[in-house]
Amino acid sequence: MSNTAKTIHLVRALVKISSALTDMDKVIYGDDLKFNLKKDLPKFQSKLEIVIDEPSKILLKSDSTVLTHLINVFDDFSELVYVKNDYITNVNLFLAKITSANNDLEKLQTSDAHYIKALRSLISGFLDKKYLNQFTTWEDPEGNTFYSLIKKLEDITNEYVITK
């Protein structure tokens, strides 16, 4: 994979993670947060913010307008999604975005950058928590599922951040 393609996959991942942080805030500061998610999500969010700090600063210096626009695209997508209630919707949005971001990071397996390895480890460790399955096993009347959310995020990413 070329350095340009690697950079693009990193940008894709960082944009999704940045948008997911907004969804995490809604969950953390909402009234419904409880049990394992209440214990794990704030820690995960804090660690995630620390790990993406360095590469995000680099991207902001290169073209903050484009980066902001891309984050807004994903935030606008979030406004179109509704699953059961606001809490479940926001949990599903942040899970789908970090899963999709992790898919981009998986394509960078050969990278030596410490923050990529740290991001992959952090995200994979969080997504492996069994109690998250209760949030991702749903289907709405139109046939949408958690996995179709991830597919739509991939489609949006492919539309705006092209790797070819």
N, C-alpha and C positions, 0 to 999 in steps of 0.2 A: 504494500500500500504506500502510495506517495505521501510525502510530508503534507501536501495540500489536502489530500483526502483525510489524513489523520487530524489535521487542524479543523476541518469541516465537521468531522464526527465529534470532536471535543466541543465545538461551538454548539452543535445540536444538543449535546448532553447538558451543557451548562445552561442553555436557554430553558430547557425543560425543567431542570432542577430549580432554576430561579423562579419560574412560574409555580412549581410545586411548593416552594417555600410560602407563597401567598396562600395557597390552599391549606398548608399546615397551620399557618397563623389562625385561619378561620376555625379550624378544628380545636386547636389548643385554647383559644380564647372564647370558644363557644361554651354553652351550658351543658352539653351532652358528653363531654370527655370523661371517660371513667376507665377503671380497671387497668389492664396491661398497657393500653394505648396511652393512658394518662401518665403512666410511669415511663414508658419508652419514647414516646414521640418528642417531648421537649429535649431529651438528651440527644436523640437522633438529629433533630433540627439544628441544635447547637453545634454538634460535630460536623454536620454537613456544611453549615455556614463557614466554619473554620477552614475546611478542606477546599471549598470552591473560592475562597477569598483571593488567593494568589492568581489563579488563571483568570478569574473574572476581572481583576484589576488590569491585567494585560489586555484583555478583550475590550474593556471600556476605553482604554487609551487608544486602541487602534480605530474603533468606529462606534462610539457610544450611541449614535442615532440609529444605526442598523440594529444593534443589540437590543436597544429599548423597543424598537418596532417589533422585533421577533418575540420578545417576551410579551408584548401587548397582544400579539396574534394568539398566543397560547392562553393568555388571560381571557381574551374575548371568546375563545372556544369554550372555556369553563362556564361562561354565562349561558351557553346553550345546553348544558348537561344538567339533568335532574334525576336523581335516583332515590326514591322513597321519601327522603326529607333532606334538609340542608346539611345535616351532620354526615349522613351516609354519602351524600353527593360529594362533599369536600374530602372525605376520607378516600373515596374512590378516585377522585381527581388526582390527589397527591400520589396515591399508590400507582395509578396508571402512568403518570408523568415520570416518576422515578424508575418505574419498570422500563418505560420506553427509553429513558436516558441511559439506563444500565445496558440496554440493547446496543446503543451507540458505543458505550464504553467497552463492551465486549469485543467490538471490532478493532479496538486499540490494544489488544492483549500484548502485543510485542513492544509497546511503549515502555520506556524506562522512567518516564516522568513519575516522581513520587506521588503527586496528587492524583494521577489516574489510578494507580494501584490502590491508594487510600480510598478513593471514591468507590471503586468497584467492590472493595472489601466491606466498606461501610454500608453501601446500599444492599449488597447481597446478604449481609448479616441481618439487616433489618427485614428484608423481604422474606427471609426464611422463617420468620416467626409464624408458628402454626395458627395463632389466634386471628391472624389477618384474613384467613380463609372465609370467616364469617362475613367479611365486607365484600369479597370478590365473587361470591357465588350467587348471582342474581341474574334475572332476565326480565326486561320490561315488556309491556304489551306489544311493542314494535319489534321485539326480538333482539334488542341491544343487550350486550353483556359487558362485563368488565373487559374482556378480551377484544370486543369490538371498539371499546374506548381506546385501547392501546393502538389498534389498527388505524383509527381515525387520527390519532396523534402522529403516527408514522406517516400517514398520507399528507397531513399538514406540513410536517417537517420536510417531506420529499418535495412538496410544492415550493417551499420558501428557502430551504437550505439544501441545495443540490450537491451531491458528491461526485457527479460525473462532469 
